[in-house]
Amino acid sequence: MSFFVPSAESQDHAESIYLAIAKHVDAPVNDSRIESLTWEHEGQEVMAKVGDKLPACFGTDDEVILAIFDCGDVYKVCTPNRGAVCFDPVLASRTYVSSVDFF
């Protein structure tokens, strides 16, 4: 699958949104873009995939994942209300991550 950001109208628009989110959450921008991430959260395996809803255990109803960033010790999973526009992103400690898939 090719890199995308949900609701972006074009590849240029997707890139612009991605860069804006990265700046907002202070995340590095790499050529490799993360499509999905699987990790253990409070004893439960969860998966976040760009374009899918954030798992219910994070208490966000119908929040679509817009971007996932590798920030060294943690990954930042961003939805409109968790990192992209307001509040903090969902954090996944690298220690608990079992898989990372790229576009």
ABEGO torsion letter per residue (X at the ends): XBBBBBGBABAAAAAAAAAAAAAAAGBBBBABBBABBBBBBGGBBBBBBBGBBBBAAAGBBGBBBABBBBAEABBBBBBAABGAABEBBBBBBAAABABBBBX
